[in-house]
């Protein structure tokens, strides 16, 4: 992978004192098999917008098989990878993230989570035998989608809202606009020459969808921003999943849950592969705070919008923009 323009770098240092070690001990870790998981999920979404799950029920075989297929794909010559097509929106991308000038030390494959739609795209990449890649992709997405819907139903229970599937049904809908992304961050040789600086693999942003489900190989790089603005590294764990609250879920809960700002820093010596399932609603779905989460005379913090309106607004913005800002209700002065 050859990048011809200078990549963004940042000065970066960890917060003083013991904040990092406290956070390592305090990242919300939720065992989905435990009866208190729904209350812990709600607390994690309120305080961090982010948590790690174990006992998730996704077979490790599905995880390792797709990771193996992803590594095979990203190991192909650039000319072969480009046969997957330009990311418009689905396809193969290299360095450029979106169409508004964001760049990073990353290459990626962006796909629809509608598994039947992906097979044709890989005929040109893998010849007449894309079955292995597509089978691994379909098994993984199906299992992760099932797990994600279970998490959303636990959220609804924890919030004491009915029906239990008020959130999960948006992903289960046949018209659900959900995405799947494979990211590859190769070792970055620039880091050998930079002192106390970091190369951005994927710039700071929040995810616009309802929920994102991430796992990666055992290589560091992911960071989240706390409410005080400090960036904190997330220790990798290739056996577990990390859950991000998205902007749409922040709106649906009227700001009770906070979408988490996150980024990825490039690694100087190791390759990082991540897989992200983005659970989105149907394009025509109206996004507004659920009446069942509103307290008393509480007013909506957001203007009602459809998912396609918000999605369009997001893709016309930069990664770091406060994309929900255009949809907030401004209190009269």
Phi, psi and omega per residue, in radians:
X1 nan 2.096 -3.072
X2 -1.998 2.160 3.086
X3 -1.844 2.302 -3.028
X4 -1.810 -0.197 3.098
X5 -1.969 2.760 -3.098
X6 -1.167 2.322 -3.125
X7 -1.520 2.667 3.139
X8 -1.192 2.455 3.064
X9 -2.215 2.810 3.120
X10 -2.479 2.514 2.911
X11 -1.237 2.503 -3.076
X12 -2.710 2.348 3.001
X13 -2.526 2.654 3.137
X14 -1.313 2.672 3.101
X15 -1.027 2.587 3.120
X16 -1.186 2.879 3.098
X17 1.337 -2.575 -2.995
X18 -1.882 0.322 -3.078
X19 -1.021 -0.700 -3.089
X20 -1.124 -0.852 -3.107
X21 -1.159 -0.618 3.088
X22 -1.112 -0.724 -3.119
X23 -1.175 -0.681 3.091
X24 -0.989 -0.694 -3.135
X25 -1.343 -0.360 -2.984
X26 -1.949 0.064 3.038
X27 -0.956 2.231 -3.130
X28 -0.993 2.086 3.124
X29 -2.025 2.067 -3.008
X30 -2.137 2.182 3.088
X31 -1.601 1.920 -3.055
X32 -1.160 -0.224 3.136
X33 -1.489 -0.143 -3.070
X34 -1.580 2.558 -3.093
X35 -1.186 -0.357 -3.127
X36 -1.600 0.173 -3.039
X37 -1.082 -0.611 -3.086
X38 -1.168 -0.669 3.097
X39 -1.200 -0.658 3.139
X40 -1.208 -0.616 3.093
X41 -1.093 -0.804 3.136
X42 -1.054 -0.794 -3.134
X43 -1.086 -0.731 -3.137
X44 -1.130 -0.689 -3.138
X45 -1.192 -0.560 3.120
X46 -1.306 -0.709 -3.002
X47 -1.580 -0.593 -3.046
X48 -2.145 -0.523 -2.966
X49 1.224 0.394 -2.941
X50 -2.856 2.422 3.033
X51 -2.802 2.877 -3.133
X52 -1.929 2.460 -3.136
X53 -2.132 2.530 3.024
X54 -2.199 2.953 -3.037
X55 0.897 0.874 -3.021
X56 -1.529 -0.255 3.071
X57 1.471 -0.037 3.084
X58 -1.461 2.113 -3.089
X59 -1.028 2.333 3.112
X60 -1.044 -0.505 3.114
X61 -1.042 -0.707 3.131
X62 -1.143 -0.693 -3.100
X63 -1.166 -0.902 -3.069
X64 -1.197 -0.570 -3.131
X65 -1.195 -0.749 3.131
X66 -1.214 -0.677 3.098
X67 -1.055 -0.723 3.110
X68 -1.073 -0.748 3.130
X69 -1.180 -0.638 3.109
X70 -1.118 -0.752 3.126
X71 -1.096 -0.694 3.085
X72 -1.054 -0.774 -3.127
X73 -1.093 -0.879 -3.078
X74 -1.216 -0.245 3.081
X75 -1.477 -0.164 3.130
X76 -1.184 2.740 3.010
X77 -1.033 2.619 -3.104
X78 -0.935 -0.704 -3.115
X79 -1.084 -0.558 3.108
X80 -1.313 -0.739 -3.139
X81 -1.101 -0.620 -3.108
X82 -1.188 -0.241 3.080
X83 -1.181 -0.271 3.058
X84 -1.259 -0.130 3.081
X85 1.618 2.791 3.086
X86 -1.201 2.582 -3.141
X87 -1.307 1.420 -3.038
X88 -2.344 1.150 -0.059
X89 -1.512 -0.341 -3.017
X90 -1.690 2.472 3.127
X91 2.566 -2.839 -3.069
X92 -1.728 2.294 3.096
X93 -2.175 2.634 -3.082
X94 -2.416 1.895 3.106
X95 1.342 -0.877 -3.068
X96 -1.371 2.201 -3.109
X97 -1.938 1.854 -3.070
X98 1.329 -2.925 -3.015
X99 -2.022 0.245 -3.022
X100 -2.054 0.449 2.995
X101 1.706 -0.051 3.113
X102 -1.296 2.330 3.084
X103 -2.303 2.757 3.102
X104 -2.789 2.934 3.111
X105 -1.464 1.311 -3.013
X106 -2.729 2.595 2.855
X107 -2.209 2.693 -2.989
X108 -2.691 2.849 3.053
X109 -2.224 2.029 -3.122
X110 -1.871 2.212 -3.009
X111 -2.331 2.755 2.958
X112 -1.322 2.598 3.074
X113 -1.429 -0.019 2.990
X114 -1.358 1.716 -2.916
X115 -1.075 -0.516 -3.111
X116 -1.197 -0.388 -3.058
X117 -1.449 -0.161 -3.023
X118 -1.579 -0.390 -3.016
X119 -1.011 -0.795 -3.074
X120 -1.066 -0.619 -3.106
X121 -1.070 -0.540 -3.033
X122 -1.661 -0.061 3.037
X123 -1.053 -0.695 -3.101
X124 -1.284 -0.423 -3.108
X125 -1.509 -0.783 -3.031
X126 -1.857 0.301 -3.112
X127 1.222 -2.446 -3.098
X128 -1.567 0.129 -3.069
X129 -2.241 1.123 3.075
X130 -1.508 0.126 -2.967
X131 -1.040 -0.682 -3.069
X132 -1.134 -0.805 3.123
X133 -1.101 -0.846 -3.075
X134 -1.155 -0.634 3.105
X135 -1.125 -0.767 3.122
X136 -1.125 -0.717 3.134
X137 -1.108 -0.805 -3.099
X138 -1.141 -0.751 3.128
X139 -1.079 -0.767 -3.099
X140 -1.149 -0.886 -3.092
X141 -1.076 -0.732 -3.132
X142 -1.074 -0.761 -3.121
X143 -1.208 -0.712 -3.121
X144 -1.230 -0.649 3.088
X145 -1.084 -0.756 3.110
X146 -1.054 -0.796 3.123
X147 -1.093 -0.736 -3.115
X148 -1.092 -0.720 3.107
X149 -1.128 -0.639 3.067
X150 -1.104 -0.705 3.116
X151 -1.125 -0.745 3.128
X152 -1.121 -0.588 3.093
X153 -1.259 -0.610 3.031
X154 -1.140 -0.657 3.065
X155 -1.032 -0.821 -3.121
X156 -1.068 -0.731 3.100
X157 -1.100 -0.761 -3.129
X158 -1.125 -0.545 3.101
X159 -1.478 -0.109 -3.120
X160 1.046 0.798 3.101
X161 -2.026 2.609 -3.129
X162 -2.156 2.622 -0.055
X163 -1.315 2.909 -3.084
X164 -1.051 -0.487 -3.085
X165 -1.710 0.362 -3.078
X166 -1.027 -0.546 3.110
X167 -1.691 -0.761 -3.060
X168 -1.130 -0.518 -3.109
X169 -1.114 -0.406 3.122
X170 -1.200 -0.542 3.093
X171 -1.486 -0.535 -3.113
X172 -1.355 -0.330 3.135
X173 -0.997 2.412 3.138
X174 -1.035 -0.453 -3.134
X175 -1.642 0.152 3.138
X176 -0.916 2.294 -3.122
X177 -1.706 1.219 -3.112
X178 -1.784 2.552 -3.092
X179 -2.059 2.836 2.999
X180 -2.375 2.381 -3.048
X181 -2.310 2.319 2.969
X182 -1.902 2.139 3.106
X183 -1.948 2.451 3.040
X184 -2.217 2.128 3.074
X185 -1.941 1.748 -3.133
X186 -1.197 2.834 2.986
X187 -0.959 2.409 -3.032
X188 -1.835 1.894 -3.109
X189 -1.137 -0.413 3.125
X190 -1.038 -0.514 -3.092
X191 -1.150 -0.347 3.109
X192 -1.206 -0.393 -3.040
X193 -1.873 -0.036 -3.081
X194 -1.833 2.363 -3.131
X195 -1.842 2.105 3.098
X196 0.987 0.585 3.075
X197 -2.267 2.850 -3.106
X198 -2.270 2.463 3.038
X199 -1.609 2.281 -3.109
X200 -1.351 2.121 3.027
X201 -1.425 -0.802 3.094
X202 -2.552 2.135 -3.000
X203 -1.187 2.860 -3.093
X204 -1.074 2.354 -3.120
X205 -2.914 2.911 2.880
X206 -1.916 2.773 3.115
X207 -1.578 2.323 -3.071
X208 -1.317 -0.372 -3.045
X209 -1.252 -2.941 3.125
X210 -1.320 -0.825 -3.017
X211 -2.682 2.578 3.081
X212 -2.210 2.460 -3.123
X213 -2.141 2.036 -3.012
X214 -2.065 2.457 2.852
X215 -2.506 2.696 -3.125
X216 -2.485 2.987 3.005
X217 -1.250 -3.106 -2.963
X218 -1.471 0.918 -3.125
X219 -2.211 2.329 -3.096
X220 -1.294 2.967 3.112
X221 2.621 -0.611 -3.126
X222 -1.217 2.375 3.044
X223 -2.369 2.602 3.017
X224 -2.130 2.719 3.117
X225 -1.728 2.251 3.059
X226 -1.409 3.014 -3.103
X227 -1.099 -0.457 3.123
X228 -1.454 0.032 3.091
X229 1.612 -0.136 3.111
X230 -1.246 2.406 3.040
X231 -1.590 2.241 -3.063
X232 -2.149 2.275 3.117
X233 -1.255 2.502 3.097
X234 -1.799 2.027 3.136
X235 -1.056 2.295 -3.104
X236 -1.221 2.642 3.066
X237 -2.664 1.778 -3.010
X238 -1.284 -0.148 3.123
X239 -1.620 -0.207 -3.031
X240 -2.017 3.048 3.070
X241 -2.078 2.624 3.037
X242 -1.996 2.397 -3.061
X243 -1.969 2.242 3.071
X244 -1.898 2.279 2.911
X245 -1.255 2.308 3.105
X246 -1.710 2.938 -3.120
X247 -0.978 -0.708 -3.090
X248 -1.123 -0.632 3.105
X249 -1.241 -0.577 3.053
X250 -1.049 -0.742 3.127
X251 -1.203 -0.786 -3.114
X252 -1.033 -0.514 3.120
X253 -1.736 0.222 3.125
X254 0.943 0.705 3.076
X255 1.487 -0.038 3.117
X256 -1.132 -0.737 2.992
X257 -1.641 2.502 -3.093
X258 -1.972 2.209 3.044
X259 -1.200 2.434 -2.978
X260 -1.677 2.289 3.003
X261 -1.364 2.330 -3.128
X262 -2.553 2.842 3.139
X263 -2.696 2.969 3.081
X264 -2.249 2.277 3.027
X265 -1.696 2.494 3.111
X266 -1.188 2.711 3.139
X267 -1.914 2.426 -3.076
X268 -1.355 -0.356 -3.014
X269 -2.268 -0.347 -3.054
X270 -2.074 2.627 3.063
X271 -1.548 2.368 3.124
X272 -2.021 2.269 3.080
X273 -2.115 2.195 3.118
X274 -2.206 2.695 -3.141
X275 -2.248 2.215 -3.091
X276 -2.261 2.218 3.015
X277 -1.758 2.124 3.127
X278 -1.835 1.907 -3.117
X279 -1.500 1.945 -3.118
X280 -2.100 2.745 3.129
X281 -1.443 3.032 2.998
X282 -1.032 2.646 -3.074
X283 -1.002 -0.619 -3.071
X284 -1.509 -0.046 -3.085
X285 -1.108 2.293 3.081
X286 -1.437 2.265 -3.116
X287 -1.880 2.046 3.120
X288 -2.765 2.775 3.134
X289 -0.976 2.358 3.095
X290 -1.204 2.315 -3.139
X291 -0.989 -0.571 -3.075
X292 -1.256 -0.212 3.077
X293 -1.742 -0.148 -3.120
X294 -1.348 2.433 -3.097
X295 -1.860 2.116 3.069
X296 0.975 -2.132 -3.122
X297 -1.632 0.308 -3.122
X298 -0.995 2.384 -3.141
X299 -1.756 2.752 3.113
X300 -1.183 2.358 3.082
X301 -1.463 -0.139 -3.012
X302 -2.320 2.596 2.973
X303 -1.292 2.523 3.087
X304 -1.200 2.437 3.087
X305 -2.568 2.812 3.018
X306 -1.562 2.771 3.134
X307 -1.054 -0.671 -3.134
X308 -1.143 -0.589 3.090
X309 -1.142 -0.776 -3.117
X310 -1.232 -0.728 3.118
X311 -1.019 -0.788 3.131
X312 -1.093 -0.736 3.121
X313 -1.086 -0.718 -3.123
X314 -1.118 -0.767 -3.070
X315 -1.344 -0.095 3.007
X316 -1.769 0.210 -3.106
X317 -2.093 3.026 3.029
X318 -1.502 2.765 -3.123
X319 -0.953 -0.770 -2.991
X320 -1.397 -0.118 -3.099
X321 -1.118 2.619 2.980
X322 -1.419 1.553 -2.956
X323 -1.277 -0.409 3.089
X324 -1.359 -0.263 -3.088
X325 -0.993 -0.603 -3.129
X326 -1.237 -0.201 -3.061
X327 -2.031 0.137 3.113
X328 -1.429 2.546 3.025
X329 -1.444 2.211 3.133
X330 -1.583 2.101 3.139
X331 -1.116 2.435 3.111
X332 -1.143 2.383 -3.105
X333 -1.518 nan nan
